[in-house]
Amino acid sequence: MRPLFILTLTLLLAACSTQPISRSTYLLRSDHGLETRALQTSADLYLGEVIIAGYIDQPGLVLEGASNTIHTAKYHQWAEPLRTSLRQFLNTEISAGLGADIAISRISQEHTRRLDVKIDQLHGDMDGNAVLVAYWSLTQDGKTAEYQYVRSLPLQEPGYEALVAAEKRLLIDMAQTIANDLK
């Protein structure tokens, strides 16, 4: 009887000592201060499509493993769909780089330049880097100019929080590159 009691007590204590795994969610937000105001949109530029590769268009943060395998984090996720937050993030960052707001959609015939962005890769790699591969195009007067952005950035420290920070830095840099090309 006593050994059964000790075994039961040990199992109960062991069960109580394990902590549940906590889930972390991350917002992708611009650091540029937002304020209530009338938008000063560019006279001719609007943001068209923002397309995200299927493997990253999901809640979990993504790590690329060996042989092109991916691991999707179960307990480290984006707080909202990237196809939503990334569009607003890029709009804010590119607008800041231009010094004028980009129209979020074509609201008049005067908006003749269309900017489209495709995020092909956005993940961490096995070497401790954040990776961003993206393409953007500018269509005007029936002609399209295409560009690409390929960059990796070492994480400041191990962990998903550092991955999110590095991915955000890459996206900011890409937005600034786009803004510079649009000037």
N, C-alpha and C positions, 0 to 999 in steps of 0.2 A: 504494500500500500504506500509506504513512504517513498520508494523509488518512483512510483507512478506520479505521486504528488510533486516530487522534485522535477521530473521530466516535464510535467504540465506547466509548472511555474517557470521553468527555463524557456519553454516555447512561448509562453505569454510575454515574458520579458523581452525575448528576442523580437517578437512581433511588434511590440511597442517601441522598441529602440530604432526601428527602421523609419526613416522619414520618407514621406511621399515625394515623388519627383515633381518639382514645380515647373510649370510651363511659363516661358518668357515670350512675350509678343513685342514686336518692334514696329514703330511707325516710321515711314519714310516721309519726312517733312523738311522743307527748306528752312534754313536759318535766317533768311531774309524776313524782316518784320513785316507783317501784314497789317494793313490799316483799312478802315472804312473810307472809301473814296471812289470817285468816278475813274474807271480805267482809261488810261491814255494809250489806246491801242495803236500799233503801227498802222500807217495808212494803207499798206498793201499786203501785209503778211499775216497768215493764220496757221495754226497748228492743225495738220491733217491727222493722219493715223499714227498712233503709237502702238506698235506691234511687239509682243513679247513672245519669245520662244516658249513652246509648250512645256518643256521640262522645268522652267522656272515660274510658269504661270500657275502656281499652287501655293498653299499657305507656308509650307516648310522651307527654311533656308536650305540651300543646296551646296553640297561638297562634291567635287569630282575626285574619284579614286583612280586606281590603276586601271589600265586597259579601257579607258573611257566609260567606266561605270560611275554612277552617281549615287549619292546617299542623301536622302531628304530627311532633314531633322524633324523629329516627332515633337520635341518639347521646345523648339525655338522656331517661332513662326512669325510671318508678317501679320500685322494687326488687321490689314485689309488687303484686298486683292491688288497685286502689283499693277495690273492693267489700269486700275483706277488711280492709285497713289503716284505711280510713275509719270503718268500724263500730267497731273497737276504739278508735281515736283519739277519736271523738265520745263513746263510752261513758266513757272516762277523763276527758275534759275536762268533760263535763256533770256527772259524778259529783263532780269536784273543786269545781265551782261550787255544787252542791247541798250538799256536805258529807256525802253519803251515796252509797254505791255503787248504781248502777242495775243491776237484774238484766239479764243479757244475753239472757235469754229468759224466757218465762212459766213459772216453775217451780212455782207453786202458784195455787190459786183466789183467794188473797188479792191477787195482783197484778192489780188491776182497772183501772189506768191504763196505757194503751199509748201509747208515743211512737214515731211513724214520721217518718223524715226522707227527703226527696228532694233530691238535688243536681242542679239543672237546668243550671247553668253553673259551670265552674271552669277558667279559662284565663287566658292573658295576652292583652292587646290591642295594637293598633298604636301606642297612645299611651304605652306603657310602664307599664301598670297590670295588676294581678292583679284578676280579676273573679270574684265569687261570687254566684250567685243560687240560693237554696234555699227549700224549703218544709218545714214540719213540722206535724204534727197530733197532738193529744192526744185520745184516745178514752177516755171514761169513762161508765159507765152508759148505753151505747148512743148517747151524744151525742159529736160530734166538733167540736173547735175547731181552726181552721186558721190558720196564720201564714206570713208570708214574710219573707225576709231578702235584701236586695239591697244590695251594697256593692262598691266598687272601691277599691284601695289602690295608690298609686304604688310602683314598684320603687325600692329604695334605690340600685341601680346596675344597669347593663345585664347581662343574662345569665340563664341558666336557674337558676343557684343562687339568685339574688335572686328569681326568680319563685316557686320552691319556698318560700322564706322568707316571701314576701308571702302566698301561698296559705295557708300554715300559720297566719299571723297572722289572716287572715280567718276561717278555720275555728275558731280559738280564740275569737275575738270572737263568732261565731255561737253556739258552744256555751255561752258565758257568757250570751248573750241568752236562749237556750232555758232555761238553769238559772234565770235570774231570773224568767222567765214561769211556771216550774213551782213556784216557792216560794209 
